Amino acid sequence: MKKNKNIQPEVSIAMCTYNGALFLREQLESIINQDYKNITEVVCVDDNSRDDTWQILEEYAQKYPKFKIIQNNSNLGFTKNFEKAFSLTTKPFIAIADQDDIWYSSKITKLIDNIGSNLMSYSDNEYIDINGYSLGKKFSDYRRLSTCTSCLNFTLYNGISGHTAMINRNLLKYAFPFSTVIPYDYWLAFHATQHGVIPYVNEPLVGYRQHETNALGAVGVSKSKKKDSVSRKITHEMILNFITALDERLVYEKQVLQKLAVTYVDLSLKSRIKRVALFWQNKEALLFFKKRNEFRKAFYCLKMLWQIR
C-alpha cells in the first residue's frame, strides 16, 4: 500500500475460537507482538467452548483494552461464527486469525503494504508441528500461489487460507451474507477477484499448526473419499452459488460457470466432451492453483471426460 509511512491504517483482527485452549495463548501472543503498531481492535468470538478457551480470552481482554470478546450461547459453526466476527469489527482493514497458529512478526505490515487498492492480499504459510517447530514444508509446495486475477481461479480450487489473508472492509458489502455451502475464505476470495486482483506475498507469514484437532483438515491426516454422486452434487451446488454471486459485469465468467454447471447434471458423452473443451479453453483460470506444467494441464483437461472434479 502506497501510503505515508507515518500513517498506518487501522487494522482489526477477527478471530474465532472453539475448544482451543491448548494453543490459544501462543496465537494471541503472536498477534500482540506484531511489528505493525496500529492494530487497534482484536475481536474474538468464542463458539460456546467447553474447555478453558473463554477464561483465557477474559484474561487477555482484562490486560489489553483493544480485545473485544464475545461468547455465543449456542454453537454457530465455523462459517457463521466468522461471519459474526467480521460483522463486529469496525476498522478499515481486517486480518483473520485462527486459534492455534503462530503469526510471524511482520505479517500485518507486509499484507498491508501489498494490498494497495484491492480488496484482499494473501501470503504463503509454513507448516509447523504441535510444538511450533517447522515441518520444512510450505503451502506453496502443494499449490501454485501467485497474484489471483480472475474469479474463475476459485471455481474448483481455493489456494487462499483465511489465516494468510488481509481484507479491505469494503469486501464485506459484496460477500455478506456468507454462503452456507462454500468455506468463508473461498467465498471472500471469489468476491475479491470480481473487483480487482489479490496480490500475493511470496513468503510464509504464518505458522500453520498441524494437529489432530484442527478445525479444518491438516496435512497428512487422511480423509475418506466421498462417493462420486455426493461430490458431484456438492460441487454443482457451489458453482450455482458462485453464479448467483457474480457481478453482472462479468458476462464471460457467468457463461463459463453456467456451462460448467450443466456438465454436473448432464452426464452424457456429449456433455463430457463439452466439459473437456471448457476446461481446455479456460485451463489457465480453472487450474490456476494446480502445480502442473502444460502437458499435465492438458492431461488434466482430458481426464474431465471420465472424471468429474
C-alpha positions as CSV (number, residue, x, y, z in Angstrom):
1,M,0.0,0.0,0.0
2,K,1.5,3.3,-1.1
3,K,0.9,5.5,1.9
4,N,2.7,7.9,4.1
5,K,4.9,5.6,6.3
6,N,4.0,7.6,9.3
7,I,0.3,7.0,8.8
8,Q,-0.7,3.4,9.3
9,P,-4.3,2.5,8.6
10,E,-6.1,0.9,11.5
11,V,-6.4,-2.9,11.4
12,S,-8.9,-5.2,13.1
13,I,-8.3,-8.8,13.9
14,A,-11.2,-11.2,13.5
15,M,-10.7,-14.4,15.5
16,C,-12.9,-17.4,16.1
17,T,-12.4,-19.9,18.9
18,Y,-13.8,-23.3,19.8
19,N,-12.2,-25.5,22.4
20,G,-8.8,-24.1,21.5
21,A,-7.2,-23.5,24.9
22,L,-4.2,-25.7,24.2
23,F,-2.6,-23.4,21.7
24,L,-4.5,-20.2,22.1
25,R,-2.0,-18.2,24.2
26,E,0.7,-18.7,21.6
27,Q,-1.5,-17.4,18.9
28,L,-2.6,-14.4,20.9
29,E,1.0,-13.5,21.9
30,S,2.0,-13.6,18.2
31,I,-0.8,-11.1,17.5
32,I,0.3,-8.8,20.3
33,N,3.9,-8.9,19.1
34,Q,3.3,-7.8,15.5
35,D,5.6,-5.1,14.4
36,Y,2.6,-3.2,12.9
37,K,1.6,-0.7,15.5
38,N,-1.9,0.2,14.5
39,I,-3.8,-3.0,15.3
40,T,-6.5,-1.2,17.3
41,E,-9.1,-4.0,17.7
42,V,-9.0,-7.7,18.3
43,V,-12.5,-9.2,18.0
44,C,-12.7,-12.8,19.4
45,V,-15.9,-14.7,19.1
46,D,-16.0,-18.0,21.0
47,D,-18.4,-20.6,19.7
48,N,-19.5,-21.9,23.1
49,S,-16.3,-23.7,24.1
50,R,-16.3,-26.3,26.8
51,D,-12.6,-26.0,27.8
52,D,-10.6,-23.0,29.2
53,T,-10.7,-21.0,26.0
54,W,-13.2,-18.4,27.4
55,Q,-11.2,-17.9,30.6
56,I,-8.0,-17.3,28.5
57,L,-9.9,-14.7,26.4
58,E,-11.2,-13.0,29.5
59,E,-7.6,-12.8,30.8
60,Y,-6.4,-11.1,27.7
61,A,-9.4,-8.8,27.5
62,Q,-8.6,-7.5,31.0
63,K,-5.0,-6.9,30.1
64,Y,-5.5,-5.4,26.7
65,P,-8.4,-2.9,26.2
66,K,-8.4,-3.5,22.4
67,F,-9.6,-7.0,22.9
68,K,-13.4,-7.4,22.4
69,I,-14.6,-10.9,23.4
70,I,-18.0,-12.4,22.7
71,Q,-19.3,-15.8,23.6
72,N,-22.1,-17.5,21.7
73,N,-24.9,-19.1,23.7
74,S,-25.0,-22.0,21.2
75,N,-22.7,-23.3,18.6
76,L,-22.9,-21.4,15.3
77,G,-20.4,-23.4,13.4
78,F,-17.2,-22.4,11.6
79,T,-18.5,-20.2,8.8
80,K,-21.3,-18.5,10.6
81,N,-19.1,-17.7,13.6
82,F,-16.5,-16.0,11.3
83,E,-19.4,-14.1,9.6
84,K,-20.4,-12.8,13.1
85,A,-16.7,-11.9,13.9
86,F,-16.4,-9.9,10.7
87,S,-19.6,-8.1,11.4
88,L,-18.4,-7.0,14.8
89,T,-15.2,-5.4,13.6
90,T,-15.1,-1.7,12.9
91,K,-11.7,-0.8,11.3
92,P,-10.9,-0.3,7.5
93,F,-8.8,-3.5,7.3
94,I,-9.3,-6.9,8.8
95,A,-6.9,-9.7,9.3
96,I,-8.2,-13.2,10.0
97,A,-6.9,-15.3,12.9
98,D,-7.4,-19.0,13.7
99,Q,-6.9,-20.1,17.3
100,D,-3.9,-22.4,17.0
101,D,-1.4,-20.8,14.6
102,I,1.7,-18.6,15.1
103,W,1.9,-15.3,13.2
104,Y,5.3,-14.1,12.2
105,S,6.1,-10.6,13.4
106,S,5.9,-8.8,10.0
107,K,2.7,-10.5,8.8
108,I,0.3,-7.5,9.1
109,T,2.9,-5.0,7.8
110,K,3.6,-7.0,4.7
111,L,0.0,-7.7,3.9
112,I,-1.0,-4.1,4.3
113,D,2.0,-2.9,2.2
114,N,0.9,-5.2,-0.7
115,I,-2.9,-4.8,-0.7
116,G,-2.9,-1.5,-2.5
117,S,-6.4,-0.5,-3.7
118,N,-7.5,-4.2,-3.9
119,L,-9.9,-5.9,-1.5
120,M,-7.6,-8.7,-0.4
121,S,-4.0,-9.7,-0.2
122,Y,-2.5,-13.0,1.0
123,S,0.7,-14.9,1.7
124,D,2.2,-18.4,1.9
125,N,2.1,-20.3,5.1
126,E,4.6,-22.7,6.8
127,Y,3.5,-26.0,8.4
128,I,4.6,-26.3,12.0
129,D,4.2,-29.2,14.5
130,I,2.3,-29.2,17.8
131,N,5.3,-27.7,19.5
132,G,5.6,-24.8,16.9
133,Y,8.6,-26.2,15.1
134,S,8.8,-26.0,11.3
135,L,8.0,-29.2,9.4
136,G,10.1,-28.0,6.4
137,K,7.0,-27.6,4.2
138,K,5.0,-24.6,2.9
139,F,1.6,-24.5,1.3
140,S,3.3,-23.4,-1.9
141,D,4.9,-26.8,-2.1
142,Y,1.5,-28.2,-2.8
143,R,-0.3,-25.4,-4.6
144,R,0.8,-22.8,-7.2
145,L,0.5,-19.5,-5.4
146,S,0.5,-16.2,-7.3
147,T,-1.5,-13.0,-7.7
148,C,-5.1,-14.0,-8.4
149,T,-6.6,-12.2,-11.3
150,S,-10.0,-13.9,-12.0
151,C,-12.9,-15.2,-10.0
152,L,-12.7,-18.3,-12.2
153,N,-9.4,-19.1,-10.3
154,F,-11.7,-20.2,-7.4
155,T,-14.3,-22.2,-9.4
156,L,-13.0,-25.6,-8.3
157,Y,-10.0,-24.9,-6.0
158,N,-9.0,-22.5,-3.4
159,G,-5.4,-21.6,-2.6
160,I,-6.1,-18.8,-0.1
161,S,-6.4,-19.8,3.5
162,G,-8.1,-17.3,5.7
163,H,-5.3,-17.0,8.2
164,T,-2.9,-15.8,5.4
165,A,-5.3,-13.0,4.2
166,M,-5.9,-9.3,4.8
167,I,-9.1,-7.8,3.6
168,N,-10.4,-4.4,2.9
169,R,-13.6,-3.8,4.9
170,N,-15.4,-2.9,1.6
171,L,-15.2,-6.5,0.6
172,L,-17.9,-7.4,3.2
173,K,-20.6,-5.4,1.4
174,Y,-20.2,-7.8,-1.5
175,A,-19.6,-11.0,0.4
176,F,-22.3,-10.7,3.1
177,P,-24.2,-12.9,3.8
178,F,-21.7,-15.8,3.6
179,S,-22.6,-18.9,1.6
180,T,-23.7,-21.9,3.6
181,V,-22.0,-24.4,1.3
182,I,-18.7,-22.6,0.5
183,P,-16.0,-22.0,3.1
184,Y,-15.8,-18.4,4.1
185,D,-12.2,-17.7,2.8
186,Y,-13.1,-19.3,-0.5
187,W,-16.2,-17.1,-0.7
188,L,-14.3,-13.9,0.2
189,A,-11.6,-14.6,-2.4
190,F,-14.2,-15.2,-5.1
191,H,-15.8,-11.8,-4.4
192,A,-12.4,-10.0,-4.1
193,T,-11.4,-11.0,-7.7
194,Q,-14.6,-9.6,-9.1
195,H,-13.4,-6.1,-8.1
196,G,-9.6,-6.3,-8.6
197,V,-6.7,-8.7,-8.1
198,I,-5.5,-10.5,-5.0
199,P,-1.8,-9.6,-4.6
200,Y,0.4,-12.4,-3.3
201,V,3.3,-12.0,-0.8
202,N,5.8,-14.7,-1.7
203,E,6.9,-15.8,1.8
204,P,5.3,-17.6,4.7
205,L,3.9,-15.1,7.2
206,V,2.1,-17.6,9.5
207,G,2.9,-20.9,11.0
208,Y,0.0,-23.3,10.3
209,R,0.0,-25.8,13.2
210,Q,-0.7,-29.4,12.3
211,H,-2.6,-31.5,14.9
212,E,-5.5,-33.9,15.0
213,T,-8.0,-31.3,16.4
214,N,-7.6,-28.7,13.6
215,A,-10.9,-27.1,12.8
216,L,-10.1,-27.9,9.2
217,G,-8.1,-30.8,7.8
218,A,-4.3,-30.9,8.4
219,V,-1.6,-32.1,6.0
220,G,-1.0,-35.8,6.4
221,V,-4.4,-36.5,8.0
222,S,-6.2,-39.0,5.8
223,K,-9.7,-38.1,4.6
224,S,-12.2,-40.7,3.2
225,K,-13.1,-40.1,-0.4
226,K,-16.7,-39.0,-1.0
227,K,-18.8,-41.1,-3.4
228,D,-18.8,-39.5,-6.8
229,S,-22.5,-38.7,-6.7
230,V,-22.2,-36.8,-3.4
231,S,-19.1,-34.9,-4.5
232,R,-20.7,-34.0,-7.8
233,K,-23.8,-32.7,-6.0
234,I,-21.7,-30.5,-3.7
235,T,-19.6,-29.1,-6.5
236,H,-22.7,-28.4,-8.5
237,E,-24.3,-26.5,-5.6
238,M,-21.1,-24.5,-5.1
239,I,-21.0,-23.5,-8.8
240,L,-24.6,-22.4,-8.6
241,N,-23.8,-20.3,-5.5
242,F,-20.9,-18.7,-7.5
243,I,-23.2,-17.9,-10.4
244,T,-25.7,-16.2,-8.1
245,A,-22.9,-14.1,-6.6
246,L,-21.4,-12.9,-9.8
247,D,-21.3,-9.2,-10.7
248,E,-23.4,-8.5,-13.7
249,R,-20.4,-7.0,-15.5
250,L,-18.7,-10.4,-15.7
251,V,-20.6,-11.8,-18.7
252,Y,-17.9,-14.2,-19.9
253,E,-17.3,-15.7,-16.4
254,K,-21.0,-16.3,-16.0
255,Q,-21.2,-18.1,-19.3
256,V,-18.3,-20.4,-18.2
257,L,-19.9,-21.2,-14.9
258,Q,-23.3,-21.8,-16.4
259,K,-21.9,-24.2,-19.0
260,L,-19.8,-25.9,-16.3
261,A,-22.8,-26.3,-14.0
262,V,-24.7,-28.2,-16.8
263,T,-22.0,-30.8,-17.0
264,Y,-22.6,-31.8,-13.4
265,V,-26.2,-32.7,-14.1
266,D,-25.9,-34.0,-17.7
267,L,-23.5,-36.9,-17.7
268,S,-23.9,-37.9,-21.3
269,L,-20.9,-38.4,-23.5
270,K,-21.7,-35.2,-25.4
271,S,-21.8,-33.2,-22.1
272,R,-18.5,-34.8,-21.0
273,I,-16.8,-33.7,-24.3
274,K,-18.1,-30.2,-23.7
275,R,-16.6,-30.2,-20.2
276,V,-13.2,-31.2,-21.6
277,A,-13.4,-28.4,-24.2
278,L,-14.5,-25.9,-21.5
279,F,-11.5,-26.9,-19.2
280,W,-9.1,-26.6,-22.2
281,Q,-10.3,-23.2,-23.2
282,N,-10.1,-21.9,-19.7
283,K,-7.3,-24.0,-18.2
284,E,-5.2,-21.1,-17.1
285,A,-8.0,-19.8,-14.9
286,L,-9.7,-23.0,-13.8
287,L,-6.4,-24.7,-13.0
288,F,-4.7,-21.6,-11.6
289,F,-3.7,-23.2,-8.3
290,K,-2.6,-26.5,-9.7
291,K,1.2,-27.1,-9.8
292,R,1.3,-28.6,-13.3
293,N,3.3,-28.0,-16.5
294,E,1.5,-27.5,-19.8
295,F,1.5,-31.2,-20.6
296,R,0.0,-32.2,-17.3
297,K,-2.6,-29.4,-17.6
298,A,-3.6,-30.8,-20.9
299,F,-3.9,-34.3,-19.5
300,Y,-5.9,-33.0,-16.6
301,C,-8.4,-31.4,-19.0
302,L,-8.6,-34.7,-20.9
303,K,-9.4,-36.5,-17.6
304,M,-12.6,-34.5,-17.4
305,L,-14.0,-36.9,-20.0
306,W,-14.4,-39.6,-17.3
307,Q,-13.7,-37.8,-14.0
308,I,-15.7,-35.0,-12.5
309,R,-14.0,-32.6,-10.1
